[in-house]
Amino acid sequence: MIPSVAQQLLAVRRTMATTVLPAIDPAQPFAAEQAGLILATLDRVLDVQASEYRYDVVEHADATALEQALAALGSADAPSAGADTGDVRDADSDDTEAPDDLDELRASTTAAAKRAERRFRDLLTTDRADAARALMAHAARRSTERELAAARMTGFPHAVGSIAEVLARQATSSFGDVAVPADGEVTTR
C-alpha cells in the first residue's frame, strides 16, 4: 500500500524531530532554529493539507453564490444595469458545479470571482449599491474566516478553529443562506 501524502509528511516530520534536530550541534543555534521552523511548517501543512480540496470547493461555492446574488440584485435594476459586463453569465448559469480537478476548480473560482467583481462594480452606480456592498462584505467575512483558520498555526490572532471545523460550519450555512432586503442589511436564514 502506498502511504498517503499525510503519512509521508508525518514520517518526514517524525524523522526531523527525532533524528535530525537532536543531531544538530548545540553550537549551531541558527541550524537548530531553521530545523524548528521546518517542523512548524510541516505542522501547518499537516493541519491544512487534508482540507485543501474542500477549502477550494467552499471558495467556489461562495464565489458562484456571490455572482448569482449580485446578478439577482442587478436584475432588479433598469435594463441598462449590467449591460457592460463582458463575459458575465446569467444567474442561472450551470457553471456553479465544482469541477473535480483542483486546477480546474481554482480556475473556475477565479472566473466566478471576476464576474462577481464586474457585477458589483456595475451595481455601485445604482440604487442597489448598499445591498451589493452588504453582499460583498458578507463574502469577505466568510473568506477571512477561512483564511484565518488556514493560517492559524502561523501565529495569526483570532483564529476561529481548525480549517476543517470552519469548512464544516460554512458548508452547513452556505453563502446562499443570505437574504438582502431592500434596505441592504444582510441577514442569514
Summary of the structure (lengths in Angstrom):
residues: 189
radius of gyration: 21.6
end to end distance: 46.0
largest distance: 73.2
contacts: 517
relative contact order: 0.12
helix: 66%
strand: 2%
